[in-house]
């Protein structure tokens, strides 16, 4: 089963990398860019056909390694 995990910073957490990207876009003449927040995307395959089991395995991976849950949120999309 395949899944995608999207990890983003929680609201209120400073994002210096996002600010740097925002500044770079503006320096390239892309006016109108209000704000940029950066994150991470993980495409994961697990050896199960049980959607609930896949979600559980991936949630454990997020909580233990993929996301710093103090400052980051994660969203799991099981793709099938």
Biopython code that builds the backbone (N, CA, C, O; Angstrom):
import numpy as np
from Bio.PDB.StructureBuilder import StructureBuilder

atoms = [
    (1, "UNK", "N", (0.842, -1.165, 0.000)),
    (1, "UNK", "CA", (0.000, 0.000, 0.000)),
    (1, "UNK", "C", (0.897, 1.242, 0.000)),
    (1, "UNK", "O", (1.931, 1.274, 0.667)),
    (2, "UNK", "N", (0.490, 2.246, -0.747)),
    (2, "UNK", "CA", (1.258, 3.480, -0.841)),
    (2, "UNK", "C", (0.580, 4.585, -0.036)),
    (2, "UNK", "O", (-0.644, 4.636, 0.092)),
    (3, "UNK", "N", (1.419, 5.461, 0.499)),
    (3, "UNK", "CA", (0.895, 6.595, 1.259)),
    (3, "UNK", "C", (1.803, 7.799, 1.072)),
    (3, "UNK", "O", (2.973, 7.668, 0.714)),
    (4, "UNK", "N", (1.251, 8.947, 1.316)),
    (4, "UNK", "CA", (2.010, 10.198, 1.293)),
    (4, "UNK", "C", (1.838, 10.867, 2.648)),
    (4, "UNK", "O", (0.730, 10.965, 3.175)),
    (5, "UNK", "N", (2.955, 11.325, 3.199)),
    (5, "UNK", "CA", (2.946, 12.052, 4.468)),
    (5, "UNK", "C", (3.405, 13.474, 4.181)),
    (5, "UNK", "O", (4.437, 13.688, 3.545)),
    (6, "UNK", "N", (2.636, 14.432, 4.650)),
    (6, "UNK", "CA", (2.987, 15.840, 4.507)),
    (6, "UNK", "C", (3.246, 16.392, 5.903)),
    (6, "UNK", "O", (2.377, 16.347, 6.774)),
    (7, "UNK", "N", (4.451, 16.913, 6.100)),
    (7, "UNK", "CA", (4.860, 17.460, 7.392)),
    (7, "UNK", "C", (5.028, 18.968, 7.231)),
    (7, "UNK", "O", (5.750, 19.429, 6.347)),
    (8, "UNK", "N", (4.356, 19.730, 8.090)),
    (8, "UNK", "CA", (4.452, 21.190, 8.053)),
    (8, "UNK", "C", (4.667, 21.731, 9.457)),
    (8, "UNK", "O", (4.328, 21.087, 10.450)),
    (9, "UNK", "N", (5.233, 22.919, 9.516)),
    (9, "UNK", "CA", (5.414, 23.572, 10.803)),
    (9, "UNK", "C", (4.056, 23.998, 11.357)),
    (9, "UNK", "O", (3.167, 24.393, 10.604)),
    (10, "UNK", "N", (3.906, 23.917, 12.663)),
    (10, "UNK", "CA", (2.677, 24.378, 13.304)),
    (10, "UNK", "C", (2.570, 25.893, 13.171)),
    (10, "UNK", "O", (3.574, 26.596, 13.057)),
    (11, "UNK", "N", (1.332, 26.380, 13.189)),
    (11, "UNK", "CA", (1.112, 27.824, 13.150)),
    (11, "UNK", "C", (1.803, 28.466, 14.342)),
    (11, "UNK", "O", (1.767, 27.937, 15.453)),
    (12, "UNK", "N", (2.424, 29.596, 14.107)),
    (12, "UNK", "CA", (3.108, 30.311, 15.173)),
    (12, "UNK", "C", (4.577, 29.955, 15.303)),
    (12, "UNK", "O", (5.320, 30.657, 15.990)),
    (13, "UNK", "N", (5.018, 28.872, 14.653)),
    (13, "UNK", "CA", (6.426, 28.494, 14.685)),
    (13, "UNK", "C", (7.137, 29.259, 13.573)),
    (13, "UNK", "O", (6.707, 29.234, 12.420)),
    (14, "UNK", "N", (8.222, 29.936, 13.926)),
    (14, "UNK", "CA", (8.971, 30.692, 12.930)),
    (14, "UNK", "C", (9.518, 29.763, 11.856)),
    (14, "UNK", "O", (9.929, 28.640, 12.147)),
    (15, "UNK", "N", (9.521, 30.239, 10.612)),
    (15, "UNK", "CA", (9.986, 29.453, 9.475)),
    (15, "UNK", "C", (11.020, 30.266, 8.693)),
    (15, "UNK", "O", (10.688, 30.864, 7.669)),
    (16, "UNK", "N", (12.272, 30.293, 9.167)),
    (16, "UNK", "CA", (13.284, 31.095, 8.477)),
    (16, "UNK", "C", (13.547, 30.622, 7.048)),
    (16, "UNK", "O", (13.847, 31.439, 6.177)),
    (17, "UNK", "N", (13.440, 29.335, 6.795)),
    (17, "UNK", "CA", (13.645, 28.841, 5.434)),
    (17, "UNK", "C", (12.521, 29.323, 4.510)),
    (17, "UNK", "O", (12.772, 29.705, 3.367)),
    (18, "UNK", "N", (11.302, 29.303, 5.003)),
    (18, "UNK", "CA", (10.181, 29.834, 4.232)),
    (18, "UNK", "C", (10.352, 31.312, 3.940)),
    (18, "UNK", "O", (10.060, 31.768, 2.835)),
    (19, "UNK", "N", (10.827, 32.067, 4.934)),
    (19, "UNK", "CA", (11.071, 33.505, 4.734)),
    (19, "UNK", "C", (12.147, 33.735, 3.673)),
    (19, "UNK", "O", (12.026, 34.641, 2.849)),
    (20, "UNK", "N", (13.204, 32.908, 3.695)),
    (20, "UNK", "CA", (14.275, 33.036, 2.707)),
    (20, "UNK", "C", (13.748, 32.735, 1.301)),
    (20, "UNK", "O", (14.108, 33.419, 0.343)),
    (21, "UNK", "N", (12.903, 31.721, 1.178)),
    (21, "UNK", "CA", (12.309, 31.390, -0.116)),
    (21, "UNK", "C", (11.418, 32.527, -0.590)),
    (21, "UNK", "O", (11.448, 32.902, -1.762)),
    (22, "UNK", "N", (10.632, 33.071, 0.320)),
    (22, "UNK", "CA", (9.767, 34.206, -0.009)),
    (22, "UNK", "C", (10.588, 35.373, -0.540)),
    (22, "UNK", "O", (10.239, 35.972, -1.558)),
    (23, "UNK", "N", (11.684, 35.697, 0.153)),
    (23, "UNK", "CA", (12.552, 36.787, -0.287)),
    (23, "UNK", "C", (13.171, 36.511, -1.645)),
    (23, "UNK", "O", (13.270, 37.413, -2.477)),
    (24, "UNK", "N", (13.591, 35.271, -1.878)),
    (24, "UNK", "CA", (14.193, 34.917, -3.159)),
    (24, "UNK", "C", (13.178, 35.045, -4.298)),
    (24, "UNK", "O", (13.509, 35.549, -5.371)),
    (25, "UNK", "N", (11.954, 34.595, -4.067)),
    (25, "UNK", "CA", (10.924, 34.713, -5.095)),
    (25, "UNK", "C", (10.679, 36.173, -5.453)),
    (25, "UNK", "O", (10.545, 36.522, -6.626)),
    (26, "UNK", "N", (10.622, 37.024, -4.427)),
    (26, "UNK", "CA", (10.417, 38.454, -4.682)),
    (26, "UNK", "C", (11.605, 39.050, -5.425)),
    (26, "UNK", "O", (11.428, 39.922, -6.276)),
    (27, "UNK", "N", (12.825, 38.587, -5.110)),
    (27, "UNK", "CA", (14.008, 39.115, -5.798)),
    (27, "UNK", "C", (14.033, 38.686, -7.264)),
    (27, "UNK", "O", (14.692, 39.329, -8.081)),
    (28, "UNK", "N", (13.325, 37.609, -7.609)),
    (28, "UNK", "CA", (13.200, 37.177, -9.001)),
    (28, "UNK", "C", (12.074, 37.917, -9.717)),
    (28, "UNK", "O", (11.770, 37.621, -10.873)),
    (29, "UNK", "N", (11.460, 38.871, -9.040)),
    (29, "UNK", "CA", (10.404, 39.661, -9.654)),
    (29, "UNK", "C", (9.022, 39.050, -9.532)),
    (29, "UNK", "O", (8.099, 39.504, -10.208)),
    (30, "UNK", "N", (8.848, 38.057, -8.710)),
    (30, "UNK", "CA", (7.533, 37.438, -8.525)),
    (30, "UNK", "C", (6.779, 38.190, -7.433)),
    (30, "UNK", "O", (6.675, 37.732, -6.295)),
    (31, "UNK", "N", (6.261, 39.343, -7.805)),
    (31, "UNK", "CA", (5.514, 40.159, -6.859)),
    (31, "UNK", "C", (4.151, 39.525, -6.595)),
    (31, "UNK", "O", (3.616, 38.803, -7.437)),
    (32, "UNK", "N", (3.610, 39.798, -5.442)),
    (32, "UNK", "CA", (2.315, 39.246, -5.071)),
    (32, "UNK", "C", (2.426, 38.025, -4.176)),
    (32, "UNK", "O", (1.415, 37.526, -3.682)),
    (33, "UNK", "N", (3.648, 37.536, -3.960)),
    (33, "UNK", "CA", (3.835, 36.413, -3.053)),
    (33, "UNK", "C", (3.724, 36.960, -1.638)),
    (33, "UNK", "O", (4.551, 37.767, -1.214)),
    (34, "UNK", "N", (2.718, 36.527, -0.916)),
    (34, "UNK", "CA", (2.444, 37.040, 0.424)),
    (34, "UNK", "C", (3.276, 36.354, 1.491)),
    (34, "UNK", "O", (3.866, 37.005, 2.353)),
    (35, "UNK", "N", (3.317, 35.026, 1.423)),
    (35, "UNK", "CA", (3.961, 34.262, 2.480)),
    (35, "UNK", "C", (4.338, 32.896, 1.950)),
    (35, "UNK", "O", (3.637, 32.333, 1.108)),
    (36, "UNK", "N", (5.447, 32.359, 2.441)),
    (36, "UNK", "CA", (5.866, 31.004, 2.083)),
    (36, "UNK", "C", (6.169, 30.251, 3.368)),
    (36, "UNK", "O", (6.879, 30.756, 4.238)),
    (37, "UNK", "N", (5.636, 29.056, 3.487)),
    (37, "UNK", "CA", (5.960, 28.139, 4.578)),
    (37, "UNK", "C", (6.454, 26.862, 3.916)),
    (37, "UNK", "O", (5.800, 26.346, 3.010)),
    (38, "UNK", "N", (7.572, 26.355, 4.341)),
    (38, "UNK", "CA", (8.113, 25.154, 3.730)),
    (38, "UNK", "C", (7.803, 23.940, 4.587)),
    (38, "UNK", "O", (7.527, 24.058, 5.780)),
    (39, "UNK", "N", (7.854, 22.775, 3.962)),
    (39, "UNK", "CA", (7.580, 21.534, 4.675)),
    (39, "UNK", "C", (8.297, 20.381, 4.016)),
    (39, "UNK", "O", (9.221, 20.569, 3.225)),
    (40, "UNK", "N", (7.855, 19.178, 4.355)),
    (40, "UNK", "CA", (8.459, 17.961, 3.811)),
    (40, "UNK", "C", (7.358, 17.038, 3.315)),
    (40, "UNK", "O", (6.252, 17.020, 3.857)),
    (41, "UNK", "N", (7.677, 16.267, 2.271)),
    (41, "UNK", "CA", (6.752, 15.255, 1.746)),
    (41, "UNK", "C", (7.489, 13.926, 1.692)),
    (41, "UNK", "O", (8.614, 13.849, 1.198)),
    (42, "UNK", "N", (6.850, 12.880, 2.203)),
    (42, "UNK", "CA", (7.404, 11.528, 2.171)),
    (42, "UNK", "C", (6.423, 10.627, 1.445)),
    (42, "UNK", "O", (5.247, 10.581, 1.804)),
    (43, "UNK", "N", (6.885, 9.910, 0.428)),
    (43, "UNK", "CA", (6.094, 8.871, -0.227)),
    (43, "UNK", "C", (6.590, 7.544, 0.321)),
    (43, "UNK", "O", (7.773, 7.222, 0.219)),
    (44, "UNK", "N", (5.682, 6.781, 0.900)),
    (44, "UNK", "CA", (6.044, 5.566, 1.624)),
    (44, "UNK", "C", (5.213, 4.395, 1.105)),
    (44, "UNK", "O", (4.022, 4.535, 0.827)),
    (45, "UNK", "N", (5.859, 3.244, 0.982)),
    (45, "UNK", "CA", (5.151, 2.005, 0.661)),
    (45, "UNK", "C", (5.287, 1.061, 1.851)),
    (45, "UNK", "O", (6.381, 0.878, 2.385)),
    (46, "UNK", "N", (4.183, 0.472, 2.257)),
    (46, "UNK", "CA", (4.193, -0.507, 3.353)),
    (46, "UNK", "C", (3.635, -1.824, 2.840)),
    (46, "UNK", "O", (2.808, -1.846, 1.928)),
    (47, "UNK", "N", (4.089, -2.912, 3.427)),
    (47, "UNK", "CA", (3.694, -4.244, 2.990)),
    (47, "UNK", "C", (2.437, -4.705, 3.719)),
    (47, "UNK", "O", (2.487, -5.580, 4.583)),
    (48, "UNK", "N", (1.337, -4.113, 3.360)),
    (48, "UNK", "CA", (0.036, -4.543, 3.875)),
    (48, "UNK", "C", (-1.032, -4.087, 2.896)),
    (48, "UNK", "O", (-0.853, -3.099, 2.185)),
    (49, "UNK", "N", (-2.136, -4.805, 2.864)),
    (49, "UNK", "CA", (-3.271, -4.380, 2.044)),
    (49, "UNK", "C", (-4.394, -3.839, 2.921)),
    (49, "UNK", "O", (-5.453, -3.459, 2.422)),
    (50, "UNK", "N", (-4.155, -3.806, 4.232)),
    (50, "UNK", "CA", (-5.128, -3.312, 5.209)),
    (50, "UNK", "C", (-4.880, -1.818, 5.435)),
    (50, "UNK", "O", (-3.852, -1.425, 5.986)),
    (51, "UNK", "N", (-5.830, -1.001, 5.006)),
    (51, "UNK", "CA", (-5.676, 0.448, 5.088)),
    (51, "UNK", "C", (-5.448, 0.919, 6.520)),
    (51, "UNK", "O", (-4.594, 1.772, 6.758)),
    (52, "UNK", "N", (-6.194, 0.380, 7.469)),
    (52, "UNK", "CA", (-6.045, 0.786, 8.876)),
    (52, "UNK", "C", (-4.649, 0.444, 9.390)),
    (52, "UNK", "O", (-4.034, 1.233, 10.107)),
    (53, "UNK", "N", (-4.156, -0.731, 9.021)),
    (53, "UNK", "CA", (-2.799, -1.143, 9.433)),
    (53, "UNK", "C", (-1.753, -0.224, 8.817)),
    (53, "UNK", "O", (-0.797, 0.168, 9.487)),
    (54, "UNK", "N", (-1.931, 0.121, 7.543)),
    (54, "UNK", "CA", (-0.999, 1.032, 6.872)),
    (54, "UNK", "C", (-0.965, 2.383, 7.582)),
    (54, "UNK", "O", (0.108, 2.925, 7.848)),
    (55, "UNK", "N", (-2.145, 2.921, 7.888)),
    (55, "UNK", "CA", (-2.207, 4.209, 8.593)),
    (55, "UNK", "C", (-1.519, 4.133, 9.949)),
    (55, "UNK", "O", (-0.816, 5.064, 10.342)),
    (56, "UNK", "N", (-1.715, 3.039, 10.661)),
    (56, "UNK", "CA", (-1.102, 2.878, 11.972)),
    (56, "UNK", "C", (0.422, 2.822, 11.868)),
    (56, "UNK", "O", (1.122, 3.476, 12.641)),
    (57, "UNK", "N", (0.935, 2.043, 10.914)),
    (57, "UNK", "CA", (2.388, 1.950, 10.729)),
    (57, "UNK", "C", (2.993, 3.310, 10.393)),
    (57, "UNK", "O", (4.028, 3.699, 10.935)),
    (58, "UNK", "N", (2.330, 4.016, 9.494)),
    (58, "UNK", "CA", (2.864, 5.308, 9.057)),
    (58, "UNK", "C", (2.746, 6.349, 10.166)),
    (58, "UNK", "O", (3.629, 7.195, 10.310)),
    (59, "UNK", "N", (1.674, 6.302, 10.949)),
    (59, "UNK", "CA", (1.537, 7.213, 12.079)),
    (59, "UNK", "C", (2.679, 7.001, 13.073)),
    (59, "UNK", "O", (3.252, 7.963, 13.586)),
    (60, "UNK", "N", (3.005, 5.730, 13.341)),
    (60, "UNK", "CA", (4.127, 5.432, 14.233)),
    (60, "UNK", "C", (5.437, 5.997, 13.671)),
    (60, "UNK", "O", (6.247, 6.554, 14.412)),
    (61, "UNK", "N", (5.637, 5.851, 12.362)),
    (61, "UNK", "CA", (6.850, 6.375, 11.725)),
    (61, "UNK", "C", (6.921, 7.892, 11.878)),
    (61, "UNK", "O", (7.993, 8.445, 12.125)),
    (62, "UNK", "N", (5.789, 8.557, 11.732)),
    (62, "UNK", "CA", (5.747, 10.021, 11.875)),
    (62, "UNK", "C", (6.086, 10.438, 13.297)),
    (62, "UNK", "O", (6.897, 11.337, 13.516)),
    (63, "UNK", "N", (5.462, 9.781, 14.256)),
    (63, "UNK", "CA", (5.650, 10.150, 15.656)),
    (63, "UNK", "C", (7.059, 9.849, 16.152)),
    (63, "UNK", "O", (7.576, 10.550, 17.023)),
    (64, "UNK", "N", (7.684, 8.806, 15.598)),
    (64, "UNK", "CA", (9.011, 8.406, 16.066)),
    (64, "UNK", "C", (10.154, 9.068, 15.303)),
    (64, "UNK", "O", (11.232, 9.264, 15.863)),
    (65, "UNK", "N", (9.935, 9.421, 14.018)),
    (65, "UNK", "CA", (11.055, 9.874, 13.219)),
    (65, "UNK", "C", (10.757, 11.002, 12.230)),
    (65, "UNK", "O", (11.513, 11.971, 12.156)),
    (66, "UNK", "N", (9.689, 10.890, 11.486)),
    (66, "UNK", "CA", (9.485, 11.787, 10.360)),
    (66, "UNK", "C", (9.082, 13.207, 10.752)),
    (66, "UNK", "O", (9.372, 14.153, 10.019)),
    (67, "UNK", "N", (8.424, 13.367, 11.886)),
    (67, "UNK", "CA", (7.966, 14.695, 12.310)),
    (67, "UNK", "C", (8.390, 14.956, 13.752)),
    (67, "UNK", "O", (8.357, 14.066, 14.602)),
    (68, "UNK", "N", (8.782, 16.182, 13.997)),
    (68, "UNK", "CA", (9.025, 16.638, 15.366)),
    (68, "UNK", "C", (7.696, 17.194, 15.856)),
    (68, "UNK", "O", (7.364, 18.347, 15.583)),
    (69, "UNK", "N", (6.941, 16.382, 16.574)),
    (69, "UNK", "CA", (5.560, 16.751, 16.916)),
    (69, "UNK", "C", (5.458, 17.927, 17.880)),
    (69, "UNK", "O", (4.358, 18.411, 18.145)),
    (70, "UNK", "N", (6.577, 18.392, 18.404)),
    (70, "UNK", "CA", (6.552, 19.594, 19.239)),
    (70, "UNK", "C", (6.295, 20.819, 18.360)),
    (70, "UNK", "O", (5.560, 21.723, 18.758)),
    (71, "UNK", "N", (6.895, 20.853, 17.169)),
    (71, "UNK", "CA", (6.794, 22.031, 16.311)),
    (71, "UNK", "C", (6.193, 21.738, 14.936)),
    (71, "UNK", "O", (5.995, 22.658, 14.143)),
    (72, "UNK", "N", (5.899, 20.467, 14.644)),
    (72, "UNK", "CA", (5.390, 20.113, 13.320)),
    (72, "UNK", "C", (4.094, 19.318, 13.412)),
    (72, "UNK", "O", (3.869, 18.564, 14.359)),
    (73, "UNK", "N", (3.245, 19.509, 12.397)),
    (73, "UNK", "CA", (2.048, 18.694, 12.193)),
    (73, "UNK", "C", (2.337, 17.735, 11.047)),
    (73, "UNK", "O", (3.201, 17.997, 10.210)),
    (74, "UNK", "N", (1.609, 16.627, 11.015)),
    (74, "UNK", "CA", (1.714, 15.737, 9.860)),
    (74, "UNK", "C", (0.337, 15.293, 9.427)),
    (74, "UNK", "O", (-0.592, 15.191, 10.230)),
    (75, "UNK", "N", (0.228, 15.028, 8.125)),
    (75, "UNK", "CA", (-1.025, 14.550, 7.539)),
    (75, "UNK", "C", (-0.700, 13.320, 6.708)),
    (75, "UNK", "O", (0.228, 13.344, 5.899)),
    (76, "UNK", "N", (-1.446, 12.257, 6.897)),
    (76, "UNK", "CA", (-1.241, 11.001, 6.185)),
    (76, "UNK", "C", (-2.341, 10.813, 5.162)),
    (76, "UNK", "O", (-3.524, 10.918, 5.483)),
    (77, "UNK", "N", (-1.944, 10.532, 3.916)),
    (77, "UNK", "CA", (-2.898, 10.227, 2.851)),
    (77, "UNK", "C", (-2.573, 8.825, 2.342)),
    (77, "UNK", "O", (-1.558, 8.634, 1.672)),
    (78, "UNK", "N", (-3.406, 7.861, 2.646)),
    (78, "UNK", "CA", (-3.201, 6.506, 2.125)),
    (78, "UNK", "C", (-3.772, 6.484, 0.702)),
    (78, "UNK", "O", (-4.951, 6.761, 0.479)),
    (79, "UNK", "N", (-2.903, 6.149, -0.243)),
    (79, "UNK", "CA", (-3.272, 6.230, -1.656)),
    (79, "UNK", "C", (-3.753, 4.905, -2.227)),
    (79, "UNK", "O", (-4.331, 4.869, -3.313)),
    (80, "UNK", "N", (-3.521, 3.835, -1.515)),
    (80, "UNK", "CA", (-3.978, 2.529, -1.972)),
    (80, "UNK", "C", (-2.877, 1.645, -2.456)),
    (80, "UNK", "O", (-3.129, 0.514, -2.871)),
]
sb = StructureBuilder()
sb.init_structure("model")
sb.init_model(0)
sb.init_chain("A")
sb.init_seg("    ")
for serial, (resi, resn, name, xyz) in enumerate(atoms, 1):
    if name == "N":
        sb.init_residue(resn, " ", resi, " ")
    sb.init_atom(name, np.array(xyz, "f"), 0.0, 1.0, " ", f" {name:<3s}", serial, name[0])
structure = sb.get_structure()
